[in-house]
C-alpha cells in the first residue's frame, strides 16, 4: 500500500514528465492561459455582488423619489385638508354634546334661515 507522500511523489514525477513532452507552442499557450486566469482572479472584488454597480445609486434615488411622491401626494390630498378635519371635529363635538339630537336634524334649515335674515 502507498502512503500519501509516496503517492504525491509518484504523481508529481509523472506530471513533470508529461510536461516535458509538450511542444513549446502548446506550453506557451498554457502559460498564457494560466496567466490570464490568475489575473482575472486577482481583478475580481473580494465580495460577491448580485447586482451591477449602477443598481445601488439607482435604487437609492428611486426609493427617495417614491417617498417624496408619497409625502407630496398625501399632503395635497383632499382627505387631509383642514376643512375635513374641522368637519370631523364638529361631528365629534355634536356626538359628545348633551343636547337633543332633534335640534341638529334640521341644521341645514337653521343655517339657511340665519343667512337669509336681513342684518339688523
C-alpha positions in Angstrom: 0.0 0.0 0.0 1.2 3.5 -0.9 1.0 6.3 1.7 0.1 9.9 0.8 3.7 11.1 0.5 4.7 8.3 -1.9 1.6 8.9 -4.0 2.3 12.6 -4.3 5.9 11.9 -5.3 4.9 9.4 -8.0 2.2 11.7 -9.3 4.4 14.7 -9.4 7.1 12.8 -11.3 4.5 11.6 -13.9 3.2 15.2 -14.3 6.7 16.6 -14.7 7.5 14.0 -17.4 4.2 14.8 -19.2 5.0 18.5 -19.2 8.5 17.9 -20.7 6.8 16.0 -23.6 4.7 19.0 -24.6 5.6 21.2 -27.6 6.9 24.7 -26.9 4.0 26.3 -28.6 1.4 24.4 -26.5 3.5 25.1 -23.4 3.4 28.9 -24.2 -0.3 28.8 -24.8 -0.9 27.0 -21.5 1.3 29.5 -19.6 -0.6 32.4 -21.2 -3.9 30.9 -20.3 -2.7 30.3 -16.7 -1.5 33.9 -16.5 -4.9 35.3 -17.8 -6.8 33.1 -15.3 -4.6 34.3 -12.4 -5.1 37.9 -13.5 -8.8 37.6 -13.8 -9.0 36.1 -10.3 -6.9 39.0 -8.8 -9.1 41.6 -10.5 -12.3 40.4 -9.0 -13.7 42.2 -5.9 -13.4 40.3 -2.7 -17.1 40.4 -2.0 -19.7 38.8 -4.3 -22.3 41.3 -5.5 -25.5 40.1 -7.2 -26.3 43.4 -8.9 -24.2 45.7 -11.1 -22.5 48.8 -9.6 -25.1 51.2 -11.0 -28.1 49.5 -9.3 -27.2 50.8 -5.8 -27.3 54.5 -6.6 -30.3 53.9 -8.9 -32.3 52.1 -6.2 -31.4 54.8 -3.6 -32.7 57.6 -5.9 -35.7 55.6 -6.8 -36.6 55.0 -3.1 -36.1 58.7 -2.4 -38.4 59.6 -5.4 -41.1 57.2 -4.2 -41.0 58.5 -0.6 -41.1 62.1 -1.9 -44.1 61.3 -4.2 -46.0 59.6 -1.4 -45.4 62.5 1.0 -46.4 65.2 -1.5 -49.5 63.2 -2.7 -50.8 62.7 0.9 -50.0 66.3 1.8 -52.1 67.7 -1.2 -54.8 65.1 -0.8 -58.4 66.2 -0.1 -58.6 63.7 2.7 -56.2 65.7 4.8 -57.4 69.2 4.1 -58.2 71.5 7.1 -61.9 71.7 6.1 -62.3 67.9 6.5 -60.5 68.0 9.8 -62.7 70.8 11.1 -65.8 69.0 10.0 -64.7 65.8 11.7 -64.1 67.7 14.9 -67.5 69.3 14.7 -69.1 65.9 14.2 -67.3 64.6 17.3 -68.4 67.6 19.3 -72.1 67.0 18.2 -71.9 63.4 19.2 -70.4 64.2 22.6 -72.9 67.0 23.3 -75.7 66.6 25.8 -78.1 68.5 23.6 -81.2 66.9 22.0 -80.2 65.5 18.6 -83.6 66.5 17.1 -82.2 70.1 17.1 -79.5 69.1 14.7 -81.8 67.2 12.4 -82.8 70.3 10.6 -79.5 72.1 10.9 -79.4 73.0 7.2 -82.7 74.8 7.6 -81.5 76.8 10.6 -78.3 77.8 8.8 -80.2 78.8 5.7 -82.6 80.8 7.9 -79.7 82.6 9.6 -78.2 83.5 6.2 -81.5 84.7 4.8 -82.4 87.1 7.6 -81.6 90.7 6.9 -78.9 92.2 9.0 -80.4 94.4 11.8 
